[in-house]
Amino acid sequence: METLTLTLHKAKDTKNKVVYGTADGTVIQSVYIDKDALGKEPPEKVKVVISAE
């Protein structure tokens, strides 16, 4: 695996985090990101690049 690029869609907001996941949920079920890390208005989509170390 060289790299895997995913577009994650905002699924829901919790008190302190925003939950993102792939549209069909087959690659990544969910990713919780602190709201502070996303700025004032969390984006509807984020792009994640995964690579082997």
N, C-alpha and C positions, 0 to 999 in steps of 0.2 A: 504494500500500500504506500503510494507516494503521498497523496493528499486526498481528502474527502471534503468537499464544500457543500454545506447544507444551508438552506434558507429556513429559518425557524419563524413561525407565526405566533403572535401573542395569543395565548389561550385564555388567561385570566389575570386579574390583579389580586394580590393578598394585601395585608396591612403594610408590609415592608418590602415585598418582592413582587416581581412580574414573572409570570410563568410563560415560557415559550416552548414550542414543540414542533415537530415536523407535521405537515398537513395530515398525513395518514397514520402517524404514530408508529411506523414500523422501524425507523432507524433510531430515533431518540424519543422516548416517551415524553419527557419534560425536563426543562432546565429552569432553575429558579435563579433570577438575577436580582440583586439588591436594587431597589428603586434609585438610591443615591448614585449608583454607577451609570444609570441610564439618562441622567439629565432631568430637566423639568417635565418634559412630555415623553414618556417611553414610546419608542417606535413600534409600529405594527409588525414589522419584520426585522430580524437581525440575520446577518450572514456569519456562519461559523466555519472556520477552516480547521480541520483536524489532520495532523501529520504524525507519522511514526517517529519515535525518538531513538 
